Amino acid sequence: MVSLIVATSNLLGSLHVRGAETTSALQSDSAGWVDILPPADLKGWHRVPVPPTGQLGREQWHVDAEKKVLICDGDGGHDMLLFDKEIGDAIFHFEFCYTRIEGKTGYNSGAYVRNSKDGAIWHQAQFGDAKDGFLFGQTLAADGKKTWFNLSKQVTDMRVKPAGEWNTLEVIAVGKVLTLWVNGAVTCQFENCGRAKGYLGLEGEGYRIEFRNLKVKELR
């Protein structure tokens, strides 16, 4: 247990240096990760409309088992696909690639950690097309009320690659601190997350996107 704590501390210490080039947590230490790519029937995951008071569109998420990718067609409205297990301190690793369409712009998607099951409380890593790579959302304040946060102004290095190229991201949640690592470096850090645990997931928002290597490493 002591060795695990020391290793985790060393790993997070290197990841938390914003702007410093580092390898991913998965590449740095491959032990302890769980593959959470959904099965063909998406069992163990659930869809939530955005906003949660809205209506779900057509089923737009499916898995290509041969390629080992989760695909959002992008034509089923704005939603979240959330993993059914509540998770506290952890690292969420995933890779994504938008399907590039000639003449199309505004590519938009995201990933979540520590969400409420209905999606009313959400902490999102926002990523567009060769831009963004920041954390924002609606968390809980000390008085239990919902409060907004947006760290877009922390991001000075647009590390997200253009549509058609694969990106590697990790969201690290430890205590109240959420850290976003994008393609080799930390881009921002939120220090007042109001939920100790919650649901992680992915966003569908009108653009075809593929995800692979969906993995989580719980930090105990």
Residue pairs with C-beta under 8 A, 6 or more apart in sequence:
4 220
7 29
8 219
11 25
11 28
11 29
12 172
12 174
12 179
14 20
14 22
14 28
15 22
15 25
15 170
15 172
15 179
15 181
15 186
16 179
16 186
16 189
17 186
18 154
18 185
18 186
18 187
18 188
18 189
19 156
19 157
19 185
19 186
20 185
20 186
21 184
21 185
22 28
22 181
22 184
22 185
22 186
23 184
24 93
24 168
24 170
24 181
25 91
25 93
25 170
25 172
25 181
25 217
26 33
26 91
26 93
26 170
26 213
26 215
26 217
32 217
32 218
33 93
33 215
33 216
33 217
34 215
34 216
34 217
34 218
35 214
35 215
36 44
36 83
36 214
36 215
36 216
37 63
37 68
37 70
37 212
37 214
38 44
38 45
38 61
38 63
38 70
39 63
40 62
40 63
40 65
42 61
42 62
42 63
42 81
44 83
44 84
44 85
45 61
45 81
45 82
45 83
45 84
45 201
46 81
46 82
46 84
46 117
47 56
47 61
47 79
47 80
47 81
47 82
48 79
48 80
48 82
48 117
48 118
48 119
49 55
49 56
49 77
49 78
49 79
49 119
50 78
50 79
50 80
50 119
50 203
50 205
51 119
52 118
52 119
52 120
54 77
54 78
55 77
56 76
56 77
56 79
57 75
57 76
57 77
57 79
58 75
58 76
58 77
59 76
60 72
60 73
60 74
60 75
60 76
60 77
60 79
60 204
61 70
61 71
61 72
61 73
61 76
61 81
61 204
62 70
62 71
62 73
63 69
63 70
63 71
64 71
67 212
68 212
69 210
69 211
69 212
70 81
70 202
70 210
70 211
70 212
70 214
71 208
71 209
71 210
71 211
72 81
72 109
72 202
72 204
72 207
72 208
72 209
72 210
72 211
73 208
74 204
74 205
74 206
74 207
74 208
74 209
75 206
76 204
77 204
78 203
78 204
78 205
78 206
79 203
79 204
80 112
80 115
80 119
80 122
80 201
80 202
80 203
80 204
81 201
81 202
81 203
81 204
82 112
82 115
82 117
82 119
82 199
82 200
82 201
83 199
83 200
83 201
83 216
84 199
85 199
86 197
86 198
86 199
87 113
87 114
87 173
87 197
87 198
87 199
87 200
87 216
87 218
88 173
88 196
88 197
88 218
89 173
89 174
89 175
89 218
89 219
89 220
90 113
90 172
90 173
90 200
90 216
90 217
90 218
90 219
91 170
91 171
91 172
91 173
91 216
91 217
91 219
92 111
92 113
92 170
92 171
92 172
92 173
92 200
92 215
92 216
93 168
93 169
93 170
93 213
93 214
93 215
93 216
93 217
94 111
94 168
94 169
94 170
94 202
94 211
94 212
94 213
94 214
94 215
95 166
95 167
95 168
95 169
95 211
95 212
95 213
96 109
96 127
96 166
96 167
96 169
96 209
96 210
96 211
96 212
97 163
97 164
97 165
97 166
97 167
97 209
97 210
98 107
98 109
98 129
98 163
98 164
98 207
98 208
98 209
99 163
99 164
99 207
99 208
99 209
99 210
100 162
100 163
100 164
101 163
101 208
104 163
104 207
105 129
106 128
106 129
106 207
107 128
107 129
107 163
107 207
107 209
108 126
108 128
108 205
108 206
108 207
109 127
109 128
109 202
109 203
109 204
109 205
109 207
109 209
110 124
110 125
110 126
110 127
110 202
110 203
110 205
111 124
111 125
111 127
111 169
111 171
111 200
111 201
111 202
111 203
112 122
112 123
112 124
112 125
112 137
112 199
112 200
112 201
112 202
112 203
113 123
113 125
113 171
113 173
113 178
113 198
113 200
114 121
114 123
114 173
114 178
114 193
114 195
114 196
114 197
114 198
114 199
114 200
115 121
115 122
115 123
115 198
115 199
115 200
115 201
116 122
116 195
116 198
116 199
117 199
120 138
120 146
121 137
121 138
121 139
121 140
121 146
121 194
121 195
121 198
122 137
122 138
123 135
123 137
123 139
123 178
123 190
123 193
123 195
123 198
124 135
124 136
124 137
124 203
125 133
125 134
125 135
125 169
125 171
125 180
126 132
126 133
126 134
126 135
126 136
126 152
127 133
127 160
127 167
127 169
127 182
128 160
129 160
129 162
129 163
130 158
130 160
130 161
130 162
130 163
131 158
131 160
132 152
132 155
132 158
132 160
133 155
133 158
133 159
133 160
133 169
133 180
133 182
133 187
133 188
134 150
134 151
134 152
134 154
134 155
134 180
134 187
134 188
135 149
135 151
135 171
135 178
135 180
135 188
135 189
135 190
136 148
136 149
136 150
136 151
136 152
137 148
137 149
138 146
138 147
138 148
138 149
139 146
139 147
139 149
139 192
139 193
139 194
139 195
140 146
140 147
140 194
140 195
141 147
141 194
142 194
147 194
149 190
149 192
151 188
151 189
151 190
154 187
154 188
154 189
155 187
155 188
157 185
157 187
159 182
159 183
159 184
159 185
159 187
160 167
160 182
160 183
161 167
161 183
166 212
167 182
167 183
168 182
168 183
168 213
169 180
169 181
169 182
169 183
170 180
170 181
171 178
171 179
171 180
171 181
171 200
172 178
172 179
172 180
172 181
173 179
173 193
174 219
176 191
176 192
176 193
176 194
177 189
177 190
177 191
177 193
178 189
178 190
178 193
179 186
179 188
179 189
179 190
180 186
180 187
180 188
180 189
181 187
200 216
202 211
